[in-house]
Amino acid sequence: MLKIPDPFRNNPLQREPSPTGTLRNKVLTNIQPQAEEFFAAHGELRPMHYGDVIFEHNAPVTHMVFPHEGVVSIVEEMETGKTVEKASIGVEGFLGFAVLMGGGNAIGRSVVQVPGSATWVAVADVDTALERFSCVREIMLRYAKSLIVQLMETVACNSLHSADQRVSRWLLHAHDRMTGDTFELKQDSLAQVLGLRRATVSMVCSELLDAGAISYQRGKLTITDRAALHGRSCDCYDRIRRAALT
């Protein structure tokens, strides 16, 4: 079985260094070299801009998308017009896993919340890779398992934990998926994906600012004290992170 290295093992608050522009997706960097070369030859690196819709709900999945940086939320839009995040995906995984499970349609609306980049690979090419390289299916299924953990933990977190803990958890996950400490993030979007009022998110962010955990200016958020942010989060963050990396 493939082992994904855990850069957090010695220090749970030490992020994996990676220069800007490096292909960082953990699925693509943890398959065998021949398979990695196949994806490099058949994939297309594209930017992800804030608000980009990768897949509409129930739309045919024509490509699998492997983020190298950024955050994509799978959201559910209610009849009331409210939107809530069901799961989020970044460098640790991929979009389009419905194909892997035997279906061909997206299981939710996928929207870019934090800009970045991703490699797009046509489903037909992914099918070829699955046939040629057993490691591809294995690593994808391992990611699917970690995504299930994220879904279960998110349900529990939304039911049991405070807005402060949930915002801190989301920001930690976003930080893990970026190459630097500063990234674009709109408070309106954060409120929507967490199912919180805009005023509540604003109040939490103000408290995080006062605590020195973050700074925020002109739509850009900087993690200034990750240890402080981690201290305000809930245990769900560590459990989700461990499931994604081991």
C-alpha positions in Angstrom: 0.0 0.0 0.0 1.3 3.5 -0.9 2.3 5.6 2.1 1.7 9.4 1.9 4.4 11.1 3.8 3.1 13.2 6.8 5.1 16.5 7.0 3.2 17.2 10.3 4.5 14.2 12.2 7.3 15.9 14.1 5.6 19.3 14.4 1.8 19.4 14.0 2.0 23.1 13.1 4.8 22.9 10.6 3.5 23.2 7.0 5.1 21.5 4.1 7.3 24.1 2.3 6.8 24.4 -1.4 7.9 27.1 -3.8 5.1 29.0 -5.7 4.3 27.3 -9.0 5.4 23.8 -7.9 2.9 21.0 -8.8 1.9 20.0 -5.3 -1.2 17.9 -5.6 -0.7 14.9 -3.3 -2.5 12.4 -5.5 -0.3 13.2 -8.5 2.9 13.4 -6.5 2.4 10.1 -4.6 1.8 7.8 -7.6 4.5 5.8 -9.3 6.8 7.8 -11.6 5.4 6.2 -14.8 1.9 7.2 -13.8 3.0 10.7 -12.8 4.6 11.1 -16.2 1.3 9.9 -17.8 -0.7 12.6 -16.0 1.9 15.3 -16.8 1.6 14.4 -20.5 -2.2 14.4 -20.6 -3.0 17.1 -18.0 -3.5 20.8 -18.5 -2.4 23.3 -15.8 -5.1 26.0 -15.4 -5.5 28.9 -13.0 -8.5 28.9 -10.6 -10.1 32.3 -10.0 -12.4 33.2 -7.1 -16.0 32.3 -8.0 -15.1 30.0 -10.8 -17.6 27.1 -11.0 -15.7 23.9 -11.7 -18.8 21.7 -11.9 -22.5 22.4 -11.6 -24.6 20.0 -9.6 -25.5 16.9 -11.5 -23.5 18.1 -14.6 -21.5 15.5 -16.6 -18.0 15.2 -15.3 -15.7 15.6 -18.3 -12.4 16.1 -16.4 -10.9 15.3 -13.1 -9.4 18.3 -11.5 -6.3 18.1 -9.2 -5.7 21.4 -7.2 -2.1 22.4 -6.5 -3.1 25.5 -4.5 -6.4 27.1 -3.6 -9.7 25.9 -2.0 -12.7 24.5 -3.9 -16.0 24.1 -2.0 -18.7 21.6 -2.9 -21.8 23.5 -1.9 -25.5 22.9 -1.6 -27.9 25.7 -2.5 -31.2 25.6 -0.5 -34.6 26.7 -1.7 -34.3 29.7 0.6 -31.3 30.9 -1.4 -28.8 30.1 1.4 -25.6 28.2 0.5 -23.6 25.8 2.7 -20.5 23.9 2.2 -20.7 20.1 2.1 -17.0 19.5 1.7 -13.8 21.4 0.6 -11.0 20.2 -1.6 -7.5 21.4 -2.1 -4.0 20.1 -2.7 -4.8 16.8 -0.9 -7.3 15.6 -3.4 -9.3 16.0 -6.6 -12.7 16.8 -8.0 -14.6 14.4 -10.2 -14.5 11.4 -7.8 -18.1 10.5 -8.9 -16.4 8.9 -11.9 -14.3 6.7 -9.7 -17.3 5.5 -7.9 -19.1 4.4 -11.1 -21.1 7.5 -11.8 -20.6 10.3 -14.3 -22.3 13.3 -12.8 -21.1 15.8 -10.3 -22.6 15.3 -6.8 -22.6 19.0 -6.0 -21.8 22.5 -7.2 -18.0 23.1 -7.0 -17.0 26.7 -6.5 -13.5 28.2 -6.0 -13.4 30.0 -2.7 -9.6 30.7 -2.6 -7.8 31.2 -5.9 -5.0 28.9 -7.0 -4.2 26.5 -9.8 -5.1 22.9 -10.8 -4.3 20.3 -13.4 -7.3 19.2 -15.5 -7.2 15.7 -17.0 -9.9 14.3 -19.3 -12.0 11.5 -17.9 -11.0 9.2 -20.8 -7.3 9.7 -20.0 -8.0 9.0 -16.3 -9.7 5.8 -17.3 -6.6 4.8 -19.3 -4.4 5.6 -16.2 -6.7 3.5 -14.0 -6.3 0.6 -16.4 -2.5 0.9 -16.8 -1.4 1.8 -13.2 -2.8 0.1 -10.2 -1.3 2.8 -7.9 -3.7 5.4 -9.4 -6.9 3.6 -8.3 -5.3 2.9 -4.9 -4.3 6.5 -4.1 -7.6 7.8 -5.4 -9.6 5.4 -3.2 -7.5 6.4 -0.2 -8.4 10.0 -0.9 -12.0 9.1 -1.2 -11.8 7.5 2.2 -10.3 10.6 3.7 -13.1 12.7 2.1 -15.7 10.6 3.8 -13.9 11.3 7.1 -14.1 15.1 6.3 -17.8 14.8 5.6 -18.6 13.1 8.9 -16.4 15.4 10.9 -18.0 18.4 9.2 -21.5 17.3 10.2 -20.4 16.8 13.8 -18.5 20.1 13.8 -21.4 22.1 12.4 -23.7 20.6 15.1 -21.5 20.8 18.2 -18.9 23.5 17.8 -18.9 27.3 18.1 -18.6 29.8 15.2 -15.1 30.7 16.5 -14.0 27.1 16.3 -15.5 26.5 12.9 -14.0 29.6 11.3 -10.6 28.8 12.8 -10.8 25.2 11.5 -11.7 26.4 8.0 -8.9 28.9 7.9 -6.3 26.3 9.1 -7.4 24.0 6.2 -7.1 26.8 3.8 -3.7 27.6 5.0 -2.6 24.0 4.5 -3.6 24.2 0.9 -1.6 27.3 0.1 2.1 27.9 -0.6 2.2 31.1 1.5 0.6 32.7 4.6 -1.4 35.3 2.6 -4.4 34.4 0.4 -7.5 36.0 -1.0 -10.7 35.3 1.0 -14.0 37.1 1.2 -15.8 37.1 4.5 -19.1 36.9 2.7 -17.9 33.6 1.1 -16.7 32.3 4.5 -20.1 33.0 6.0 -21.9 31.3 3.2 -19.9 28.1 3.2 -20.1 27.8 7.0 -23.8 28.6 7.1 -23.1 31.6 9.4 -24.3 35.2 9.4 -22.0 37.7 7.9 -22.0 39.6 11.2 -21.0 36.5 13.1 -18.0 35.9 10.8 -17.0 39.5 11.0 -17.1 39.3 14.8 -15.0 36.1 14.9 -12.4 37.6 12.5 -12.2 40.7 14.6 -11.5 38.5 17.6 -8.8 36.6 15.7 -7.3 40.0 14.6 -7.2 41.1 18.3 -5.6 37.8 19.2 -2.9 38.3 16.6 -3.8 35.1 14.8 -4.6 36.7 11.5 -4.5 40.1 9.7 -6.9 41.1 7.0 -6.6 43.9 4.4 -8.3 44.6 1.1 -9.7 41.1 0.7 -6.4 39.4 1.6 -6.1 37.3 4.8 -2.7 36.5 6.4 -2.2 33.8 9.0 0.2 35.6 11.4 0.1 33.2 14.3 -0.8 29.6 13.3 -0.4 28.3 16.8 -2.9 30.8 18.1 -5.3 29.9 15.3 -4.9 26.2 16.0 -5.6 26.8 19.7 -8.9 28.4 18.9 -10.0 25.6 16.5 -11.7 22.3 17.4 -10.4 18.7 17.4 -12.1 18.2 14.0 -9.2 20.0 12.3 -6.6 17.5 13.5 -8.7 14.5 12.7 -9.5 15.7 9.2 -5.9 16.5 8.5 -4.6 13.2 9.7 -7.1 11.3 7.5 -5.9 13.3 4.5 -2.2 12.8 5.0 -1.8 9.2 6.4 
